[in-house]
Amino acid sequence: MLTQEENGRIKAIADKIRENFHRVSLQDKIIDDITYLKAEIMEELDASYPLFQEYLSLVDKEQIRLDPLRTYEAGKEAGLAGKDRENALMEYYRREAADSETQKLYADMQRCHDRLRQALGDKNGLVVEFLELYRFAYGGLLRSSDLFFTMGYAAGRKQQQ
């Protein structure tokens, strides 16, 4: 349903968002903080280190959960159908959240997060701090999903006219 031009434009915007968040994260030393926290967590975990590797894998999956192209396309379909943008966006988020893969991802993340906190004992705040910084540094696309939906919605409305 997306044109080659739309595909290229959305990918370019997504790349720019990633670059901007990465640049800000470097400038504000957030990447350094993430690296330090990783090292401290791994040192504290010692033999339980594979648990942290599993957690990192799940956190990475969370960041790619909402694909900008798919989100744009959902917005475009809503615009073409003449739906109210806000309602259509909330419906899209609900549908994505109810997806069995998404539910499994978040259940696995919570389980792993809880086990990490338990393994870290009185240093369990490290994993919370790590997650907050990681989501800031690498979660720009996830936090910008409404932008991609709105762009698609506007394109659908324009095409409908």
Residue, then its C-alpha position, 0 to 999 in steps of 0.5 A: m500500500l505504501t509507495q516507494e517514495e513514502n517508504g524512502r521518506i519514512k525510513a529517512i525520518a526514522d534514521k534521522i530520529r535515531e541519529n538525533f537521539h544517539r547524538v543527544s545521548l552521546q552529548d549528555k553522556i547517557i551512552d557512557d552511563i549505560t556502558y558503566l551500568k552494564a559493566e556494574i550489573m555484569e560485575e554484580l551478577d557474576a555467574s548470573y550474567p546470562l540473565f542480563q544478556e537475555y534481558l538486553s535481548l528483550v529490551d532490544k526487541e521492545q525498541i523495534r516493536l512498533d515499526p515506523l513503516r507499519t505504523y505509517e501504513a496503519g495511519k494511512e489506512a485510517g485516513l483513507a477510511g475517514k476515521d477520527r485520528e485520535n480514536a484510530l491511533m488509540e485503536y492501533y495502540r490497543r491492537e498492538a498491545a493486545d498482540s500475543e507476541t507483544q504480550k509475550l515480550y512484556a511478560d518475558m521482560q517483566r519476568c527477567h527484570d524481576r529475576l535481575r532485581q532479585a539477583l542484584g539484591d540491594k543493588n537492584g536499582l541498577v537495572v531500573e536506572f539502566l532501563e530508563l537510560y536505555r529507553f531514552a537513548y534507543g527508544g526514539l522511534l518507539r516514542s515517535s510512533d504517533l508521528f509516523f501514524t499521523m504522517g500516514y493519516a495525513a497522507g491517507r486523508k489527502q489521497q481520499q480527497 
